[in-house]
Amino acid sequence: MIDEQAALDIAKARAAENGWAFLEPFSILLRRGWWPKVNRYEIGSCTNRFGAKARFVIDADTGAVLEQGYIPL
């Protein structure tokens, strides 16, 4: 299983690939899945501010990006 820092690095890299802002503060939440669901990290950027929010869901076992989204305003 990857750790929080690795998940955050994956999210930052994917945001850069997409040309999205990825601003602090970050929120990182580990959600443990019930069998057969996967454990996943839910990562958000700019969590307590308005605009430029990126959101990623990353598989905690493999590091694969499961979901991604961005709100530029």
N, C-alpha and C positions, 0 to 999 in steps of 0.2 A: 504494500500500500504506500502511495506517495504521501509526503507530509504537506502541511499548509503552504510552506514557502515554495515547494515545487509546483503546487497547483497555482499559486499566485504568479509564478514565473511563466507558466503555460498560458495563463490568461493575458498577461502583459504582452507576450509574443504574438498571440492571436489578434489582440487589439491593434498592435503595430502592423501586422499583415493587412488588416482591413482598413488601416488609416484612421482608426478611432482614437479619441482621447481616452486615457486611462488614468484618472486623477485620484489623488488621495482625498479623503480617507477611504480605506477599503473595508468591506465586510466579508468575512470568510466563515462559512457555516458548514460543518460536516454533518451530513444526513446519512444515518445508517439505514440501509435498506433491509426490509424483511425479505426472507428467502422467497423467490429467486431474484429479487431486485438487487441493484448494484448500490454500493456505497458511493456517495457523490459529494463533491464540494460545490456549494453555491457561492459564487464570488460576485460582488458588486463593487463598482467604483463610484466615487463622489457621493457617498451614501447619505450624508446629512446636508447636501447642498442641492440647489436647483440646476438642472441641465447637465449635459455631457455624461450621462450614466451608461456604463457598459455593464452587462450581466453575462456571466458564464456559468454553465453547469459542467463540471469536469468529473469523469469517472475516477474515483479515488483508488481503484485497483490498477487501472491501466494508464491513466493520464490522458485518455481520449476526451476531446471536447464533445459533449452530448448536445448542448444547446448554447446559443449565443444571441445576444441582442444589443441594440444601441439606441439611445434617445439623445439626439444632438442638442436639443434646446435646453 
